[in-house]
Amino acid sequence: MKLITTILLSFFALTKADDFLSSCDASSVRLLSSGRILTATCRNILGQPKCSRLDLSRCIKNSYGRLEADASASGPFFLDQCIECGNGPTTDGLLVGGGTTLLHCRCNPGTGAGQAGWPTAFIDLNTLVDNNNGVLECFKVKGSAC
């Protein structure tokens, strides 16, 4: 039994790189608190579903009106400079068909423009969020149980 567990753990360690949606229920993916908190129900290494939540504020930054992965958590953090974040339809008429993992916000481009002139920025959370044994994580930021 110990050998099987070791093999399973090794397999999941090798296949874990991003792409959390491949082992999570797509219909459970939600963004809460104005896009700050990602929740999803994902399978652990035994195949059991676990609900977890991840604070994205240390995972994503605003770079002159663009959302980018922030592996070093150096900022500027996107929620300090972005508004109207979500993963549903946008308010400015853009059609968003990227699915539940596509986060969009209107972000400060650093040009002095008022909020009405901020562009809509997108990032696919599936490129930076992992499922680690049923718990969402990005870089060194670990999620918690729902």
Number of C-alpha atoms within 10 A of each C-alpha: 6 7 8 9 12 10 12 14 14 11 12 15 13 9 9 16 15 19 18 26 20 14 20 23 15 16 9 13 20 18 23 15 10 14 22 18 15 22 21 27 26 27 21 17 18 11 11 11 18 17 19 20 22 24 21 24 19 23 26 26 26 25 20 17 22 21 23 20 23 22 16 11 16 11 19 16 20 29 21 13 19 26 18 14 23 22 25 18 12 16 11 9 7 9 10 15 10 13 12 20 23 17 22 24 28 27 28 26 21 13 10 9 11 10 14 8 13 20 18 22 21 21 19 19 23 17 16 20 26 24 28 22 20 26 26 28 24 24 16 11 16 17 21 14 14 12
